[in-house]
Amino acid sequence: MASLKTQLCIVGGGPAGMMAGLLFARAGIAVTVLEKHAAFLRDFRGDTIHPSTLDLMDELGLGERFRALPQRRVESFSGVVNGRSYRVADFSRLPTRNRFLSFMPQWDFLDFLAGEAARYPGFRLIRRTEARDLVEAEGRVAGVRAEGPDGPVEIRADLVLCADGRHSRMRERAGLVPRAFGAPIDVLWFRLPRRDGDPEAAAGRFAPGRLLITLDRGDIWQCAYLVPKGGDTTLRARGLPAFRAAVAEMAPFLADRTESIPDWDAVKLLTVTVDRLERWHLPGLLCIGDAAHAMSPVGGVGINLAIQDAVAAANILAGPLRSGPVAEADLARVQARRLFPVRATQALQRFIQARVIATTLKADAPFRAPLALRILDRLPILQVLPARMIGMGVRPEHVSAPARP
């Protein structure tokens, strides 16, 4: 078995893992990131970049290079009921430099982070290598065993950072079990062509028993069709023509292009999960991002929470990690720092799922726009509140770990 040694081994090359890799490498730590795929190119991964993340790019001196990448800026979000649009979030009112959401394919964002991290000599990204198990020594996690293109490899590390998603194998191997809160919805993702003259850059379209989210990705609409938990089977049984007709009814401007959904293979199911670890760490191991807390797609804030976790981990752990294995008390500080934002965000998501989304999906007759939508539309000054919750989150993190050669 091949072997190598590093100070920090990060399992998973998603937003949490790549941001953590960049920040720890910038702080002078030897970092190895394991990514099981050959490339970041995978469909229907979240691609919302929030103002808090854009601010981090500026703090790191990467703002100009980041803004040069192809992306779509969105300054507001609306709800559409009975053909009328209600503006509910105005990001242009945020008290921050970057007053918009940026949409770009997640693979472009991850490639950008990987490229910037590669500027530091201590950074190593190993692709096509999947972590299979943990290495333990002297009562603590001391690394991982992985399978790569040339066979098995053992990576010894002073700290293992689990950023391998909501189905984390390393979390399972560590015996850490999340508490599930349940979710009354699932989401069907698909894409339709976007044309000049199309309305609303980003909107939620409400109808009895249906809810459709349309997000502007430049030349396409990224669409999320929400169904009751387990409702995917019933929907598919009605047939693809019925699904196309439902989309056209909710978003009439898309009616002339629903045939662009060629078959059910183009409609991907996201099984919504909301859960959270009670304990994010063991000696030598820390979970962040979806491995620590799976978020609902409500607000598209999962990427934001994952990146904020990575920043907090680097701020707190980079210094101690320079001296060797990190005390578990330091790992507990990361959880303590991030737990309140996660709890608050999940509580709000669960409230919206239960009181707004599930109510809409259960409705069988036309209804008025929810009171909250009507109030926000009539009082624009209040639109900064949902914009702030979505765009900046609860207690956004800032980079404090100093850069070192």
JOGI-V911954 format. One line per field, one symbol per residue. phi: phi as a letter, one per 40 degrees, with the letter a starting at -180 (. if undefined). burial: I if it has 16 or more other C-alpha atoms within 10 Angstrom, else O. Layout:
# JOGI-V911954
phi: ???
burial: ???
This chain:
# JOGI-V911954
phi: .caabacbbbchbcdcccccdccccccgccbbbbbcccaccacfcdbcbcdcccccdcccgbdcccccccabcbbabbbbbfgbcbcbabcccccaccbacbbadccccccccccccccccccabbcfbbcbaccbafgacbibbbbbcbhcabbcacabbcbbgcbdccccccgcbcccbgacbbbbbabbcbbdgccecaabbcadgaabbbbcbgcbbcbbbcbddgcdcccccchcdcccccccccbdccdcbcccccacccbbcbccbbaaccbcabdgabcbgcccacbccdgfcdcdccccdcccccdcbdcdccchdcccccccccdcccccdcdcccccccccdccbcccccccbadaccdddccccccbdcccccccccccbgcfccbcbcccbc
burial: OOOOOIIIIIIIIIIIIIIIIIIIIIIIIIIIIIIIOOOIOOOIOIIIIIIIIIIIIIOOOIOOOIOOOOIIIIIIIIIIIOOOIIIIIIIIIIOIOIIIIIIIIIIIIIIIIIOIIIOIOIIIIOIOIIIOIIOOOOOIIIIIIIIIOOOIIIIIIIIIIIIIIIOIIIIOOOOIIIOOOOIIIIIIIIIIOIOOOOOIIIIIIIIIIIIIIIIIIIOOIIIIIIIIOOOIOOOOOOOIOOIIOIIIOIIOOIOOOIOOIOOOOOIOIIOIIIIIIOOIIIIIIIIIIIIIIIIIIIIIIIIIIIIIIIIIIIIIIIIOIIOOIIOOOIIIOIIOIIIOIIOOIIOOIIOOIOOOIIOIIOOOOOOOIOOOIIOIIOOOOIIIIIIIIIIIIIOIIIIOIOOOO
